[in-house]
Amino acid sequence: MDEFLLVFRRDFQNRENLPSPEQLQEHFQKWHAWYDKLAAEDRIVLRRRWDGEGLVVNAQSTVLNGPYAEIKESIGGAVVIRAAGYDEAVELAKAAPILEIGGNVEIRKAL
């Protein structure tokens, strides 16, 4: 089995894209179920959720506030999973709840 990084992104800034408290609660339940399934299959290597705030340092050593100084999307979290290859990692990523609310999942294989 190889290890893959799944990075979850979406627009967390625009009010019209934010779910209601009830929708958010339901959404978190889906995340828990998805993570529980991956854990039961012994696929999770590392799991992290990231704060919405952050800083960006560019090539000119300028420090910018917020992780989305130039883009609308922000990283909401990441997980390192075990999968047999990219095809299997993609299938696992397709079940990530972030996709239901307009987000995306970036997949990278560990070298």
DSSP file (Angstrom, degrees, kcal/mol; ACC not computed):
  #  RESIDUE AA STRUCTURE BP1 BP2  ACC     N-H-->O    O-->H-N    N-H-->O    O-->H-N    TCO  KAPPA ALPHA  PHI   PSI    X-CA   Y-CA   Z-CA
    1    1 A M              0   0    0      0, 0.0    83,-0.2     0, 0.0     2,-0.2   0.000 360.0 360.0 360.0 138.9    0.0    0.0    0.0
    2    2 A D  E     -A   83   0A   0     81,-2.7    81,-2.3   109,-0.0     2,-0.4  -0.583 360.0-117.5 -97.1 165.6    1.1    3.5   -0.8
    3    3 A E  E     -A   82   0A   0    107,-0.3   107,-3.1    79,-0.2     2,-0.4  -0.887  28.7-171.0-106.6 138.5    0.4    6.7    1.2
    4    4 A F  E     -AB  81 109A   0     77,-2.5    77,-2.9    -2,-0.4     2,-0.5  -0.984  18.1-137.6-130.2 138.3   -1.5    9.5   -0.3
    5    5 A L  E     -AB  80 108A   0    103,-3.4   103,-2.3    -2,-0.4     2,-0.6  -0.841  16.0-163.5 -92.0 125.9   -2.2   13.0    1.0
    6    6 A L  E     -AB  79 107A   0     73,-3.1    73,-2.0    -2,-0.5     2,-0.5  -0.964   5.2-165.6-109.2 120.5   -5.8   14.2    0.5
    7    7 A V  E     -AB  78 106A   0     99,-2.6    99,-2.6    -2,-0.6     2,-0.5  -0.931   8.0-148.9-110.2 125.9   -6.1   18.0    0.8
    8    8 A F  E     +AB  77 105A   0     69,-2.6    68,-3.2    -2,-0.5    69,-1.0  -0.836  21.9 174.8-101.4 123.5   -9.6   19.4    1.3
    9    9 A R  E     +AB  75 104A   0     95,-2.5    95,-2.5    -2,-0.5     2,-0.3  -0.936   9.9 140.9-128.8 149.6  -10.3   22.8   -0.1
   10   10 A R  E     -A   74   0A   0     64,-1.7    64,-2.3    -2,-0.3     2,-0.9  -0.956  58.0 -79.0-168.2 172.0  -13.3   25.1   -0.5
   11   11 A D        +     0   0    0     -2,-0.3    62,-0.2    62,-0.2    61,-0.1  -0.723  45.8 168.5 -81.9 106.5  -14.4   28.7   -0.3
   12   12 A F        +     0   0    0     -2,-0.9    -1,-0.2    60,-0.4    61,-0.1   0.370  64.8  63.2 -97.8   3.2  -14.8   29.3    3.5
   13   13 A Q  S    S+     0   0    0     59,-0.4     2,-0.3    -3,-0.0    -1,-0.1   0.887  74.6  84.0 -98.4 -46.7  -15.0   33.1    3.2
   14   14 A N    >   -     0   0    0      1,-0.2     3,-1.7    58,-0.1     4,-0.4  -0.438  67.9-143.3 -70.3 125.9  -18.1   34.1    1.2
   15   15 A R  G >  S+     0   0    0      1,-0.3     3,-1.4    -2,-0.3    -1,-0.2   0.841  98.5  60.6 -56.2 -37.0  -21.2   34.2    3.4
   16   16 A E  G 3  S+     0   0    0      1,-0.3    -1,-0.3    -3,-0.0    -2,-0.1   0.712 104.4  51.3 -67.7 -16.6  -23.4   32.8    0.6
   17   17 A N  G <  S+     0   0    0     -3,-1.7    -1,-0.3     2,-0.1    -2,-0.2   0.498  87.5 101.7 -94.5  -5.0  -21.3   29.7    0.5
   18   18 A L  S <  S-     0   0    0     -3,-1.4    -6,-0.1    -4,-0.4     2,-0.1  -0.652  71.0-128.5 -84.8 132.6  -21.5   29.0    4.3
   19   19 A P        -     0   0    0      0, 0.0    -2,-0.1     0, 0.0    -1,-0.1  -0.358  27.7-102.3 -73.1 157.6  -23.9   26.3    5.4
   20   20 A S     >  -     0   0    0      1,-0.1     4,-2.9    -2,-0.1     5,-0.2  -0.271  39.0-100.5 -68.2 164.8  -26.5   27.0    8.1
   21   21 A P  H  > S+     0   0    0      0, 0.0     4,-2.1     0, 0.0     5,-0.1   0.882 126.2  49.2 -56.1 -38.2  -25.8   25.7   11.6
   22   22 A E  H  > S+     0   0    0      2,-0.2     4,-2.2     1,-0.2     5,-0.2   0.920 112.3  46.7 -67.6 -43.8  -28.1   22.7   11.0
   23   23 A Q  H  > S+     0   0    0      1,-0.2     4,-2.5     2,-0.2    -1,-0.2   0.886 111.2  53.0 -64.4 -38.0  -26.5   22.0    7.7
   24   24 A L  H  X S+     0   0    0     -4,-2.9     4,-2.6     2,-0.2    -2,-0.2   0.906 107.8  50.2 -64.1 -42.2  -23.1   22.2    9.3
   25   25 A Q  H  X S+     0   0    0     -4,-2.1     4,-1.7     2,-0.2    -2,-0.2   0.926 112.8  46.3 -61.4 -45.7  -24.0   19.7   12.0
   26   26 A E  H  X S+     0   0    0     -4,-2.2     4,-1.5     1,-0.2    -2,-0.2   0.892 111.6  52.9 -63.1 -39.6  -25.3   17.3    9.4
   27   27 A H  H  X S+     0   0    0     -4,-2.5     4,-1.9     1,-0.2    -2,-0.2   0.915 107.0  51.1 -63.2 -43.9  -22.1   17.9    7.3
   28   28 A F  H  X S+     0   0    0     -4,-2.6     4,-2.6     1,-0.2    -1,-0.2   0.858 105.3  56.7 -63.5 -34.9  -19.9   17.1   10.3
   29   29 A Q  H  X S+     0   0    0     -4,-1.7     4,-2.2     1,-0.2    -1,-0.2   0.883 106.1  50.5 -62.6 -37.1  -21.8   13.8   10.9
   30   30 A K  H  X S+     0   0    0     -4,-1.5     4,-2.5     2,-0.2    -2,-0.2   0.893 109.1  51.3 -66.8 -39.7  -20.9   12.8    7.3
   31   31 A W  H  X S+     0   0    0     -4,-1.9     4,-3.0     2,-0.2     5,-0.3   0.935 109.9  49.6 -61.2 -45.9  -17.2   13.6    7.9
   32   32 A H  H  X S+     0   0    0     -4,-2.6     4,-2.8     1,-0.2    -2,-0.2   0.917 111.9  48.0 -60.2 -43.4  -17.2   11.5   11.1
   33   33 A A  H  X S+     0   0    0     -4,-2.2     4,-2.1     2,-0.2    -1,-0.2   0.906 113.0  48.4 -63.8 -41.4  -18.8    8.6    9.2
   34   34 A W  H  X S+     0   0    0     -4,-2.5     4,-2.1     2,-0.2    -2,-0.2   0.935 114.4  44.8 -65.1 -46.4  -16.3    8.9    6.4
   35   35 A Y  H  X S+     0   0    0     -4,-3.0     4,-2.9     1,-0.2     5,-0.2   0.901 111.1  54.1 -64.0 -40.7  -13.4    9.0    8.7
   36   36 A D  H  X S+     0   0    0     -4,-2.8     4,-2.5    -5,-0.3    -1,-0.2   0.897 108.4  49.9 -60.3 -40.2  -14.7    6.1   10.8
   37   37 A K  H  X S+     0   0    0     -4,-2.1     4,-1.4     2,-0.2    -1,-0.2   0.932 112.4  46.5 -64.1 -45.6  -15.0    4.0    7.6
   38   38 A L  H  <>S+     0   0    0     -4,-2.1     5,-2.5     1,-0.2     6,-0.4   0.905 113.5  49.4 -62.8 -41.0  -11.4    4.8    6.6
   39   39 A A  H ><5S+     0   0    0     -4,-2.9     3,-1.8     1,-0.2    -2,-0.2   0.902 107.3  54.0 -65.3 -41.3  -10.2    4.1   10.2
   40   40 A A  H 3<5S+     0   0    0     -4,-2.5    -1,-0.2     1,-0.3    -2,-0.2   0.806 109.1  49.5 -63.1 -28.9  -12.0    0.8   10.3
   41   41 A E  T 3<5S-     0   0    0     -4,-1.4    -1,-0.3    -5,-0.2    -2,-0.2   0.314 115.2-119.6 -90.2   7.9  -10.2   -0.2    7.0
   42   42 A D  T < 5S+     0   0    0     -3,-1.8    -3,-0.2    -5,-0.1    -2,-0.1   0.886  76.1 127.4  54.2  44.8   -6.9    0.9    8.6
   43   43 A R      < +     0   0    0     -5,-2.5    39,-1.7    -6,-0.1     2,-0.5   0.649  36.9  95.4-101.8 -19.8   -6.4    3.5    5.9
   44   44 A I  E     +C   81   0A   0     -6,-0.4    37,-0.2    37,-0.2     3,-0.1  -0.625  33.6 163.5 -82.9 124.9   -5.7    6.6    8.0
   45   45 A V  E    S-     0   0A   0     35,-3.7     2,-0.3    -2,-0.5    36,-0.2   0.785  74.1  -2.7 -99.6 -44.8   -2.0    7.4    8.6
   46   46 A L  E     -C   80   0A   0     34,-1.5    34,-3.5     2,-0.0     2,-0.4  -0.983  62.2-168.3-153.0 137.1   -2.4   11.0    9.7
   47   47 A R  E     +C   79   0A   0     -2,-0.3     2,-0.3    32,-0.2    32,-0.2  -0.996  12.5 167.2-133.3 132.0   -5.5   13.3   10.0
   48   48 A R  E     -C   78   0A   0     30,-2.9    30,-2.9    -2,-0.4     2,-0.4  -0.999  22.4-155.4-144.9 144.8   -5.5   17.1   10.6
   49   49 A R  E     -C   77   0A   0     -2,-0.3     2,-0.3    28,-0.2    28,-0.3  -0.948  25.0-140.7-113.3 141.2   -8.0   19.9   10.5
   50   50 A W        -     0   0    0     26,-1.4     2,-0.0    -2,-0.4    -2,-0.0  -0.787  14.9-110.3-109.7 147.2   -6.6   23.4    9.9
   51   51 A D        -     0   0    0     -2,-0.3    24,-0.1     1,-0.1    -1,-0.1  -0.350  26.8-124.8 -63.2 149.1   -7.5   26.8   11.3
   52   52 A G  S    S+     0   0    0     22,-0.0     2,-0.1    14,-0.0    -1,-0.1   0.676  90.8  73.2 -72.9 -17.9   -9.2   29.1    8.9
   53   53 A E        +     0   0    0     13,-0.1     2,-0.3    14,-0.1    -2,-0.1  -0.440  59.9 132.6 -89.4 168.5   -6.6   31.8    9.6
   54   54 A G        -     0   0    0     -2,-0.1    12,-2.5     2,-0.0     2,-0.3  -0.961  42.5-107.1 169.4 179.2   -3.0   31.8    8.4
   55   55 A L  E     -D   65   0B   0     -2,-0.3     2,-0.4    10,-0.2    10,-0.2  -0.933  16.2-150.0-130.5 153.6   -0.2   33.6    6.8
   56   56 A V  E     -D   64   0B   0      8,-2.1     8,-3.0    -2,-0.3     2,-0.5  -0.995   4.5-161.3-125.6 129.4    1.5   33.3    3.4
   57   57 A V  E     -D   63   0B   0     -2,-0.4     6,-0.2     6,-0.2     2,-0.1  -0.952  16.8-160.2-108.1 124.0    5.1   34.1    2.8
   58   58 A N    >   -     0   0    0      4,-2.1     3,-2.3    -2,-0.5     4,-0.0  -0.361  37.6 -87.6 -98.4-178.8    6.0   34.8   -0.9
   59   59 A A  T 3  S+     0   0    0      1,-0.3    -1,-0.1     2,-0.1    -2,-0.0   0.715 127.2  56.3 -62.3 -21.7    9.2   34.7   -2.8
   60   60 A Q  T 3  S-     0   0    0      2,-0.1    -1,-0.3     0, 0.0     3,-0.1   0.280 118.3-111.8 -91.5  11.0    9.9   38.4   -1.9
   61   61 A S    <   +     0   0    0     -3,-2.3     2,-0.4     1,-0.3    -2,-0.1   0.696  67.5 150.7  63.9  22.0    9.6   37.5    1.8
   62   62 A T        -     0   0    0      1,-0.0    -4,-2.1    -4,-0.0     2,-0.6  -0.697  40.2-141.2 -81.4 134.5    6.4   39.5    2.1
   63   63 A V  E     -D   57   0B   0     -2,-0.4     2,-0.4    -6,-0.2    -6,-0.2  -0.878  18.3-166.4-101.0 123.9    4.0   38.1    4.7
   64   64 A L  E     -D   56   0B   0     -8,-3.0    -8,-2.1    -2,-0.6     2,-0.2  -0.863  20.8-117.2-110.6 142.6    0.4   38.3    3.7
   65   65 A N  E    S+D   55   0B   0     -2,-0.4   -10,-0.2   -10,-0.2     3,-0.1  -0.539  78.8  17.6 -76.3 142.4   -2.6   37.8    6.1
   66   66 A G  S >  S-     0   0    0    -12,-2.5     3,-0.7    -2,-0.2   -10,-0.1   0.459  82.3-102.2  76.8 142.7   -4.9   34.9    5.4
   67   67 A P  T 3  S+     0   0    0      0, 0.0     3,-0.2     0, 0.0    -1,-0.2   0.579 115.5  57.1 -73.5  -7.8   -4.2   31.8    3.4
   68   68 A Y  T 3   +     0   0    0      1,-0.2    -2,-0.1   -14,-0.1    -3,-0.1  -0.296  56.7 134.4-121.5  49.7   -6.3   33.1    0.5
   69   69 A A  S <  S+     0   0    0     -3,-0.7    -1,-0.2     1,-0.2    -4,-0.1   0.832  92.0  16.9 -63.4 -31.6   -4.6   36.4   -0.3
   70   70 A E  S    S+     0   0    0     -3,-0.2     2,-0.3     1,-0.1    -1,-0.2   0.472 126.7  49.2-121.2  -6.6   -4.8   35.6   -4.0
   71   71 A I        -     0   0    0      2,-0.1    -1,-0.1     1,-0.1     0, 0.0  -0.920  66.5-136.7-133.1 159.1   -7.3   32.8   -4.2
   72   72 A K  S    S+     0   0    0     -2,-0.3   -60,-0.4    -3,-0.1   -59,-0.4   0.791  80.5  82.1 -84.0 -29.7  -10.8   32.2   -2.9
   73   73 A E        -     0   0    0    -62,-0.2     2,-0.3   -61,-0.1   -62,-0.2  -0.440  58.4-168.8 -81.3 151.3  -10.3   28.6   -1.8
   74   74 A S  E     -A   10   0A   0    -64,-2.3   -64,-1.7    -2,-0.1     2,-0.5  -0.966  29.8-104.8-134.6 152.5   -8.7   27.6    1.5
   75   75 A I  E     +A    9   0A   0     -2,-0.3   -66,-0.2   -66,-0.2     3,-0.1  -0.653  31.9 179.6 -75.5 126.0   -7.4   24.4    2.9
   76   76 A G  E     -     0   0A   0    -68,-3.2   -26,-1.4    -2,-0.5     2,-0.3   0.620  60.9 -38.5-100.1 -18.5   -9.9   23.1    5.5
   77   77 A G  E     -AC   8  49A   0    -69,-1.0   -69,-2.6   -28,-0.3    -1,-0.4  -0.969  50.6-139.7 173.1 176.3   -8.0   20.0    6.4
   78   78 A A  E     -AC   7  48A   0    -30,-2.9   -30,-2.9    -2,-0.3     2,-0.3  -0.988   6.6-166.9-156.3 156.1   -5.9   17.1    5.2
   79   79 A V  E     -AC   6  47A   0    -73,-2.0   -73,-3.1    -2,-0.3     2,-0.6  -0.993  16.5-141.1-145.7 143.5   -5.5   13.4    5.8
   80   80 A V  E     -AC   5  46A   0    -34,-3.5   -35,-3.7    -2,-0.3   -34,-1.5  -0.941  32.9-179.7-104.4 124.2   -2.8   10.9    4.8
   81   81 A I  E     -AC   4  44A   0    -77,-2.9   -77,-2.5    -2,-0.6     2,-0.5  -0.738  28.5-118.8-120.2 166.5   -4.3    7.6    3.8
   82   82 A R  E     +A    3   0A   0    -39,-1.7     2,-0.3    -2,-0.2   -79,-0.2  -0.910  41.2 157.6-103.0 133.9   -3.2    4.2    2.6
   83   83 A A  E     -A    2   0A   0    -81,-2.3   -81,-2.7    -2,-0.5     3,-0.1  -0.983  50.1-118.7-151.7 157.1   -4.4    3.0   -0.9
   84   84 A A  S    S-     0   0    0     -2,-0.3     2,-0.3   -83,-0.2   -81,-0.1   0.711  87.3 -39.1 -71.0 -20.8   -3.2    0.6   -3.5
   85   85 A G  S  > S-     0   0    0    -83,-0.1     4,-2.4     1,-0.1     5,-0.2  -0.970  77.4 -64.4 177.1-177.7   -2.7    3.3   -6.1
   86   86 A Y  H  > S+     0   0    0     -2,-0.3     4,-2.9     1,-0.2     5,-0.2   0.886 125.3  57.8 -57.7 -40.9   -4.1    6.6   -7.5
   87   87 A D  H  > S+     0   0    0      1,-0.2     4,-2.0     2,-0.2    -1,-0.2   0.927 110.4  42.2 -58.4 -45.3   -7.2    4.8   -8.7
   88   88 A E  H  > S+     0   0    0      2,-0.2     4,-2.2     1,-0.2    -1,-0.2   0.896 113.1  53.2 -69.2 -39.3   -8.1    3.6   -5.3
   89   89 A A  H  X S+     0   0    0     -4,-2.4     4,-2.4     1,-0.2    -2,-0.2   0.897 108.6  51.3 -61.0 -40.1   -7.2    6.9   -3.7
   90   90 A V  H  X S+     0   0    0     -4,-2.9     4,-2.1     2,-0.2    -1,-0.2   0.923 108.3  50.8 -62.8 -44.7   -9.5    8.7   -6.1
   91   91 A E  H  < S+     0   0    0     -4,-2.0     4,-0.5     1,-0.2    -2,-0.2   0.901 112.1  47.1 -61.3 -40.5  -12.4    6.4   -5.3
   92   92 A L  H >< S+     0   0    0     -4,-2.2     3,-1.1     1,-0.2    -1,-0.2   0.903 111.6  51.3 -66.2 -40.4  -11.8    7.0   -1.5
   93   93 A A  H >< S+     0   0    0     -4,-2.4     3,-2.0     1,-0.2    -2,-0.2   0.818  97.0  68.0 -66.5 -31.4  -11.6   10.8   -2.2
   94   94 A K  T 3< S+     0   0    0     -4,-2.1    -1,-0.2     1,-0.3    -2,-0.2   0.716  97.7  54.1 -62.0 -19.7  -14.9   10.7   -4.2
   95   95 A A  T <  S+     0   0    0     -3,-1.1    -1,-0.3    -4,-0.5    -2,-0.2   0.426  78.7 122.3 -93.4   0.4  -16.7    9.9   -0.9
   96   96 A A    X   -     0   0    0     -3,-2.0     3,-1.7     1,-0.1     4,-0.3  -0.459  64.5-136.1 -66.8 129.1  -15.3   13.0    0.9
   97   97 A P  G >> S+     0   0    0      0, 0.0     3,-1.3     0, 0.0     4,-0.5   0.700  95.4  78.1 -60.4 -20.4  -18.1   15.2    2.3
   98   98 A I  G >4>S+     0   0    0      1,-0.3     5,-2.5     2,-0.2     3,-1.0   0.809  85.6  62.9 -59.0 -28.4  -16.3   18.3    1.1
   99   99 A L  G X45S+     0   0    0     -3,-1.7     3,-1.2     1,-0.2    -1,-0.3   0.791  92.9  62.9 -67.6 -27.7  -17.5   17.6   -2.4
  100  100 A E  G <45S+     0   0    0     -3,-1.3    -1,-0.2    -4,-0.3    -2,-0.2   0.689 105.8  45.2 -71.4 -17.9  -21.1   17.9   -1.3
  101  101 A I  G <<5S-     0   0    0     -3,-1.0    -1,-0.3    -4,-0.5    -2,-0.2  -0.019 128.8 -87.6-118.0  30.0  -20.6   21.6   -0.5
  102  102 A G  T < 5S+     0   0    0     -3,-1.2    -3,-0.2     1,-0.2   -91,-0.2   0.580  86.9 126.9  83.9  10.7  -18.7   22.7   -3.5
  103  103 A G      < -     0   0    0     -5,-2.5     2,-0.3    -6,-0.2   -93,-0.2  -0.181  44.9-139.2 -88.7-174.1  -15.2   21.8   -2.4
  104  104 A N  E     -B    9   0A   0    -95,-2.5   -95,-2.5    -2,-0.0     2,-0.5  -0.939   4.8-133.2-142.7 166.3  -12.5   19.7   -4.0
  105  105 A V  E     -B    8   0A   0     -2,-0.3     2,-0.4   -97,-0.2   -97,-0.2  -0.985  11.8-155.6-125.8 122.1   -9.9   17.1   -2.9
  106  106 A E  E     -B    7   0A   0    -99,-2.6   -99,-2.6    -2,-0.5     2,-0.5  -0.818  13.3-155.8 -93.8 137.4   -6.3   17.3   -4.1
  107  107 A I  E     +B    6   0A   0     -2,-0.4     2,-0.4  -101,-0.2  -101,-0.2  -0.959  15.0 175.2-119.8 127.5   -4.5   13.9   -4.1
  108  108 A R  E     -B    5   0A   0   -103,-2.3  -103,-3.4    -2,-0.5     2,-0.4  -0.998  24.9-133.3-132.2 134.7   -0.7   13.6   -3.8
  109  109 A K  E     -B    4   0A   0     -2,-0.4  -105,-0.2  -105,-0.2     2,-0.2  -0.699  25.6-121.3 -85.6 135.1    1.3   10.3   -3.6
  110  110 A A              0   0    0   -107,-3.1  -107,-0.3    -2,-0.4    -1,-0.0  -0.531 360.0 360.0 -72.4 139.3    4.0   10.2   -0.9
  111  111 A L              0   0    0     -2,-0.2    -1,-0.1  -109,-0.1    -2,-0.0   0.405 360.0 360.0-102.2 360.0    7.4    9.6   -2.3
